[in-house]
Amino acid sequence: MTDHALLLVNLGSPASTSVADVRRYLNQFLMDPYVIDLPWPVRRLLVSLILIKRPEQSAHAYASIWWDEGSPLVVLTRRLQAAITPHWPHGPVEIAMRYGQPALPEVLERLAAQGVRKVTLAPLYPQFADSTVTTVVELARQTVADRQLPFDMRVLQPFYDEPEYIDALVTSARPYLEQEYDHILLSFHGLPERHLKKLDPTGSHCFQSANCCEKACAQVRKVCYRSQCLASAAAFARAAGIPDGKWSASFQSRLGRAKWIEPYTETRLDELAKAGVKKLLVMCPAFVADCIETLEEIGDRGKEQFIEAGGEELVLVPCLNDHPQWAQVLAGMCERA
């Protein structure tokens, strides 16, 4: 049986570190209405203003972490593809990117041309957000409909609290946890608060109290990114045996002037250093593959900030990447999907 494909979808990357390629990538990314959820004319004006200076700044950041083989995110996703292939006997395992190459619509067309009739779509995001999961699923469904592709398509749901996923996280981090350290910070990608509020099915949950996400009911948690992130962090700490007070969670990668979900990673780095933390571990469990947000934002700029604030050492714990246990776990979750 070779007609059932597994399609792993990640965020994407510029084709190179040139300013032109970075501008092209940022334009595609930021013009996605699930990323900047403003009316098209306002979004177009805002993105055009961002693209005046941001591509040059981002190109420098990408250049600082670029590998000989290319973008770390794309290279690591291909390595995961190779690692998971032996665990998926039903057909081909392919990768696609929501932005950049390999483009999701073209990969779907290629699978159809190969005779594939079933696709398990796996957005590589543990926690749910419109700007990650929804945009991938909607683009895939729109492509299938518009191009009349003959697919029976199933979608892997967010797996933020799946015990197997948490165990894989702990196993991958174990070599770092076995060393001496003062604190571990679990830094998740941030989102504007409005992204959460508009999805709140109760209309009265989001940010009504300091710990609203910890108390989220199942109906709310299903679509609440912050609640899912905090649940992942707490489950990881329990499974790894990390005592309260030795770990915390935060949110990184703010963009623009909108109010984003807190606490901010930048603030926590300063707070921890000033509280006497000397050796800090940082994990980024919103990502399954290392990328510019982990390698450059945390591994370079975050480290520099922490040391300037009085810390001595910041150690970036790698993402799951192509860890063998993660590949096996992901294949199992996709099988059940």
C-alpha positions in Angstrom: 0.0 0.0 0.0 1.7 3.2 -1.2 -1.2 5.6 -1.8 -1.3 7.2 1.7 1.2 10.0 2.1 2.4 11.8 5.3 2.9 15.5 4.7 5.0 17.3 7.4 4.4 21.1 7.2 6.6 23.7 8.9 6.6 27.5 8.9 9.2 28.1 6.2 12.3 30.2 5.6 13.7 32.6 3.0 15.5 31.0 0.1 18.7 32.6 1.1 20.1 35.4 3.3 19.9 38.0 0.6 17.8 41.1 1.4 15.7 40.4 -1.6 14.8 36.9 -0.6 14.2 37.9 3.0 11.9 40.7 1.8 10.0 38.2 -0.4 9.6 35.8 2.4 8.5 38.4 5.0 5.9 39.8 2.6 4.3 36.4 2.1 4.4 35.7 5.8 3.1 39.0 7.1 0.4 39.4 4.4 -1.2 36.2 5.6 -4.5 37.4 7.2 -4.1 34.7 9.9 -0.7 36.3 11.0 -1.7 40.0 10.8 -5.5 39.9 11.2 -6.3 43.3 9.9 -8.4 44.4 6.8 -6.4 44.0 3.6 -5.7 47.7 3.0 -4.5 48.3 6.5 -2.5 45.1 6.5 -0.9 46.1 3.1 0.1 49.5 4.4 1.5 48.1 7.7 3.5 45.4 5.9 4.8 47.9 3.4 6.1 50.0 6.3 7.7 47.0 8.0 9.4 46.0 4.7 11.3 49.3 4.6 13.9 48.3 7.2 13.0 44.9 8.5 14.4 42.8 5.5 17.9 44.1 6.0 17.8 43.6 9.7 16.4 40.1 9.3 18.9 39.2 6.6 21.7 39.9 9.0 20.1 37.7 11.6 19.5 34.9 9.2 23.2 35.1 8.0 24.4 34.7 11.6 22.7 31.3 11.9 22.6 30.0 8.3 24.2 26.6 7.7 26.2 25.4 4.7 23.3 23.2 3.7 20.8 26.1 3.9 18.2 27.3 6.4 18.4 25.4 9.7 14.6 25.1 9.8 14.4 23.5 6.3 17.5 21.3 6.8 16.2 20.0 10.2 12.7 19.3 8.8 14.3 17.3 6.0 16.2 15.3 8.5 13.0 14.6 10.4 11.5 13.5 7.1 14.3 10.9 6.8 14.0 9.8 10.4 10.2 9.3 10.2 10.1 7.5 6.8 11.0 4.0 8.2 8.0 4.4 10.6 5.5 5.3 7.9 5.0 2.2 5.6 1.8 3.5 3.9 3.3 5.7 1.3 5.7 8.6 0.7 6.7 11.1 3.5 7.0 14.6 2.2 7.7 18.0 3.6 6.2 21.4 2.8 6.5 25.0 4.1 3.6 27.4 4.6 5.9 30.2 3.4 8.7 29.8 0.9 9.9 26.5 -0.5 8.9 23.7 -0.9 5.5 25.4 -1.3 2.5 23.5 0.2 0.3 23.7 -3.0 3.0 22.4 -5.3 3.8 19.5 -3.0 0.1 18.5 -2.9 -0.1 18.6 -6.7 3.0 16.4 -6.9 1.5 13.8 -4.6 -1.7 13.7 -6.6 0.4 13.2 -9.8 2.1 10.3 -8.1 -1.2 8.5 -7.5 -1.6 9.3 -3.8 -5.2 9.4 -2.7 -4.9 9.7 1.1 -2.9 12.4 2.9 -2.3 12.8 6.6 -1.4 16.5 7.0 0.8 17.1 10.0 1.3 20.8 10.9 4.4 20.7 13.0 3.1 22.9 15.9 2.4 21.3 19.3 0.0 24.1 20.3 -2.9 25.5 18.4 -3.0 29.0 16.9 -4.7 30.5 13.8 -1.4 31.9 12.7 0.2 28.4 12.6 -2.3 25.5 12.5 -5.3 27.1 10.9 -3.4 28.8 8.1 -1.8 25.5 7.1 -5.0 23.6 7.2 -7.0 26.2 5.3 -4.3 26.6 2.5 -4.2 22.8 2.1 -8.0 22.5 1.9 -8.3 25.4 -0.4 -5.6 24.0 -2.7 -7.4 20.6 -2.8 -10.7 22.3 -3.6 -9.4 24.8 -6.2 -7.2 22.3 -8.1 -9.7 19.4 -7.6 -7.1 17.1 -6.1 -8.5 13.6 -5.4 -7.5 13.4 -1.7 -9.0 12.0 1.4 -7.2 14.3 3.8 -6.8 13.9 7.6 -5.2 16.4 9.9 -3.0 15.8 12.9 -4.4 17.8 15.8 -2.3 19.8 18.3 -0.5 17.5 20.6 0.7 19.9 23.3 -0.2 17.6 26.2 0.2 14.2 24.6 2.2 12.1 27.1 4.4 10.6 24.3 5.3 14.1 23.0 6.1 15.3 26.6 8.3 12.2 27.1 10.1 12.9 23.9 10.7 16.4 25.1 12.1 15.2 28.4 14.3 12.6 26.7 15.8 15.1 24.2 16.5 17.6 27.1 17.8 15.0 29.5 21.6 15.5 28.8 21.1 19.2 29.7 18.9 18.5 32.7 21.5 16.2 34.2 24.0 19.1 34.4 24.1 21.6 37.2 21.8 24.6 36.5 19.9 27.2 38.5 16.7 27.6 36.4 15.1 26.4 33.2 13.0 28.9 31.2 10.5 27.5 28.7 10.1 30.2 26.1 7.2 29.9 23.6 6.5 32.1 20.6 4.2 35.0 21.5 1.0 36.1 20.0 -1.0 39.4 20.2 -3.7 39.1 22.9 -6.4 39.8 20.4 -5.7 36.5 18.6 -6.7 34.7 21.7 -9.7 36.9 22.6 -11.3 36.6 19.2 -11.2 32.7 19.5 -12.6 32.6 23.1 -15.8 30.6 22.8 -17.2 32.0 26.1 -16.5 35.6 25.2 -15.5 36.2 28.9 -12.5 34.0 29.6 -9.4 35.7 28.1 -7.3 37.8 30.5 -10.1 38.3 33.0 -7.8 37.2 35.8 -4.0 36.8 36.4 -4.3 33.0 36.1 -7.2 32.6 33.7 -5.2 30.3 31.4 -4.4 27.9 34.2 -8.1 27.6 35.0 -9.3 27.3 31.3 -12.0 24.7 30.8 -11.7 22.2 28.0 -13.9 24.2 25.7 -11.6 27.2 26.1 -8.3 25.3 26.2 -9.0 23.7 22.8 -8.4 27.1 21.1 -6.4 28.9 23.7 -2.7 29.1 22.6 -1.5 30.5 25.9 -3.3 27.9 28.0 -1.9 25.1 25.8 1.7 26.5 26.2 1.4 26.7 29.9 0.0 23.2 30.0 3.0 21.9 27.9 5.4 23.6 30.3 3.8 22.2 33.4 3.6 18.7 32.0 7.2 18.9 30.9 8.3 20.0 34.4 6.3 17.2 36.1 7.6 14.6 33.8 11.2 15.8 34.1 11.0 16.1 37.9 11.8 19.8 38.0 10.6 21.3 41.3 8.4 24.4 41.4 10.5 27.5 41.5 13.3 26.1 39.3 11.3 26.5 36.1 9.1 29.2 34.5 7.4 29.9 31.2 7.5 33.0 29.0 6.7 34.3 25.5 9.1 35.7 22.9 9.3 37.3 19.4 7.0 40.4 19.9 6.4 42.5 16.8 4.8 45.9 16.6 2.9 47.9 19.3 0.0 45.6 20.0 -0.4 44.0 23.5 1.1 40.5 23.4 0.7 37.6 25.8 2.8 37.7 28.9 5.2 37.2 30.6 7.7 38.4 28.0 10.9 36.4 27.6 13.0 39.6 27.5 11.6 40.6 30.9 12.1 37.2 32.4 15.8 37.1 31.3 16.5 40.3 33.2 14.4 39.2 36.2 16.2 35.8 36.5 19.6 37.3 36.2 18.8 40.0 38.8 17.4 37.3 41.1 20.8 35.5 41.2 20.4 32.9 38.5 23.8 32.2 37.1 23.3 29.3 34.8 20.1 29.4 32.8 18.7 26.7 30.5 16.2 27.8 27.9 13.9 25.5 25.9 11.6 26.6 23.1 8.7 24.0 23.0 6.5 25.9 20.6 9.1 24.9 17.9 9.9 21.3 16.9 12.9 22.4 14.8 15.6 25.0 15.6 15.2 28.2 13.6 16.0 31.9 13.7 13.7 32.3 16.8 15.7 29.8 18.8 19.3 30.0 17.4 19.5 33.8 16.9 16.8 35.3 19.1 17.6 33.1 22.2 21.0 31.5 21.5 22.6 34.8 20.5 20.6 37.9 21.6 19.0 36.3 24.6 22.4 35.0 25.8 23.9 38.4 25.4 21.0 40.1 27.3 21.1 37.6 30.2 24.9 38.0 30.7 24.6 41.8 30.5 21.9 41.6 33.2 24.3 39.7 35.6 23.9 36.1 34.6 26.9 34.0 33.7 25.8 31.3 31.3 22.7 30.7 29.1 22.5 27.3 27.5 20.0 26.8 24.6 18.5 23.3 24.8 18.0 22.1 21.2 14.5 21.5 19.8 13.3 18.0 19.1 14.7 18.3 15.5 15.3 14.7 14.2 15.6 13.0 17.6 14.8 9.3 17.1 12.2 9.1 19.8 10.5 12.2 18.4 10.4 10.7 14.9 8.8 7.5 16.3 6.3 9.5 18.4 5.3 11.7 15.6 4.7 8.8 13.3 2.5 7.1 15.9 0.4 10.3 16.4 0.0 10.6 12.7 -1.0 7.0 12.4 -3.8 7.6 15.0 -4.9 10.7 13.1 
